[in-house]
Amino acid sequence: MTSATLEMPAAQNVKSTPNALAQELATVSVLVRRDLLRFFREKSRLVGALAQPLLFWLVIGSGMAGTFRLPGAESVGYLEYFFPGIVLMVVLFAAIFTTMSVIDDRHEGFLQAVLVAPGSRGALVTGKVLGSSAVALLQAALFVALAPLAGFSYAAIAWLPLVLVLVLIALALTALGFALAWWLDSSAAYHVVMGMLLIPLWVLSGAMFPASASQPMLAMVMRVNPVSYAAAALRGSLYGGTVPGTAILGGGIPMQITVVALFAATALATAIVVCYRKR
């Protein structure tokens, strides 16, 4: 009897492990599906996902076209140079607007329901970040489809690095957005903080102007900005690995993607820590 008694807890642990994993996966699945359903059901978001960045690209790109000269690649126009930056902006704006729903979900009581469910807080973070990232990637895909309008050829694009860097930067930015939304209590405060944090990261990433054309201080900031590596990898992938007239941050696309992967891992870890320590 003694040996049978000692063996029972072990058997129970073996049974509980798959159940715990199933609960975690169920939590993640529900949150991902919820964000995707929200996106597809709101027709205005589908239109805005393409119309707003397209308008931004055409207006700013056309306005700067007459004054822009890319060192070492005078044939590259501003609409072509600005296109990868707009793709990155699409991901950034999607990260801001989708993770803001964390604040609304808290006020409506949805997050409280998730917290008392069997899934862990880590599953909550993972599900929300994956769902928001999926929405961001869908919006980015709509814009990448317009690449030939900017002078890029589908045949020349390095698709695997392009997809990889988009996935990683989407995870990084949505994880940052989640951490801030979890910490803050109002949508207004969230917009202010995100505007002060993410917009400068995008502007100083080489999305709008190259580091080679910047003042030394700005160029140094751009080189330590992790979003700069995402912008460089995006641009390099669209050109198929050859980036005319721009200073590569070092190591080429593989190194740049590695930096973005570390950025994503750090942001996700930060979101999980914040979720466990706050509320």
Helices and strands as residue ranges (DSSP letters): H 2-41, H 43-64, H 78-99, H 101-108, H 110-116, H 121-144, G 147-150, H 159-183, H 187-202, I 203-207, G 211-213, H 216-224, H 226-238, H 252-277
